[in-house]
Amino acid sequence: MKTEYDFSKAKKNPYAKRLKKAVTIRLEPDIINYFKTMSGENGIPYQNLINLYLLDCAKAGRKLSLAWKK
């Protein structure tokens, strides 16, 4: 290994903006169990399934419809 490296000609990662970002989110146990069950059926990690579901919602422009009960 070198004691020093020259990074003067280094290029920025063109995919850096597309990297996933770690976040903390609180989900109900039933939601997690649902995606974990789907994960076992499909062989895809449950975090990836949640990400794919949310991505699909975002691309389709789905809006949440809420009606508060009195």
HELIX and SHEET records of a PDB file:
HELIX    1   1 ALA A   16  ARG A   18  5                                   3    
HELIX    2   2 PRO A   29  ASN A   42  1                                  14    
HELIX    3   3 TYR A   46  ALA A   60  1                                  15    
END                                                                             
